[in-house]
C-alpha cells in the first residue's frame, strides 16, 4: 500500500514523512499538502494542531542539496526538559514531577515564602522567569522576578535579581523555591 508523501501516523511520538517511518505499527492517515502550514523562517511546520521541526532532507544522490520544496523531513517539536543525574538527590515540581534542582545546589533552608518555608538554591533547571519588580521582603528591599515551572507553569517562588542592602548581595542571581511546590526525588533515604 503506497502512501502520500505527507503521511501522519496516529501516534503522538511516531510519524512518517516521505517514506521515513519512525518506531510505529499504527495505521496511517493521509494529510494533503494543503493542510500543512510551513514556516521556513521559523523552521516549523504545522499539521492540524500539531507543530513539527522543519528540516530539509537530503537528495537521493546523497549530495547535500535540499529536496524540492514539497519534500521535507519533519520531527515533532517538543518543549525541552532538563533531567538531573539520577545518582544525585534532586528536588522536583510537586505538580508535574519536572526536575527543579540538585541537592548540591541548596544554599539555605531558612527562608520564608508566601506559602510557608522555602529553600534558597544557587541554580535551578526547567524554570522560567517573569519580569523583575521591587518588593519589600523580610530582609529589606529587593528586585525579584517570579519563577515558574516550565512544564506545568505553576509559580514556584522567585529569583533575586538585585539586593539593595550590601548584607543581602549574596542572594543576587539565586532562586527561592517554596516547599509547598517541590518534592524530594532520587536517593533520599
NORSUL-V350411 format. One record per backbone hydrogen bond with DSSP energy under -1.0 kcal/mol. NH is the residue of the N-H (numbers start at 1). CO is the residue of the C=O. If there is no record, write none. Layout:
nh: {NH/NH}
co: {CO/CO}
This chain:
nh: {8/11/17/18/20/22/29/31/35/36/37/39/44/45/46/47/48/50/52/53/54/55/59/62/67/71/73/75/77/88/90/91/92/93/94/97/100/101/103/105/106/107/108/111/113/116/118/119/120/121/122/125/128/130/133/135/137/140/142/143/144/145/147/148/149/150/153/156/157/158/159/160/161/162/164/168/169/171/172/173/174/175/176/177/178/179/181/182/183/185}
co: {29/9/20/5/17/15/8/6/32/33/46/44/39/52/37/50/35/47/45/75/43/73/65/59/57/68/55/53/51/85/185/101/183/98/181/93/91/91/89/102/103/120/120/118/116/113/111/177/108/175/105/100/148/146/144/142/140/137/135/162/133/159/157/128/154/126/149/147/147/176/145/174/143/143/141/165/166/168/169/160/171/121/158/119/156/117/178/179/92/90}
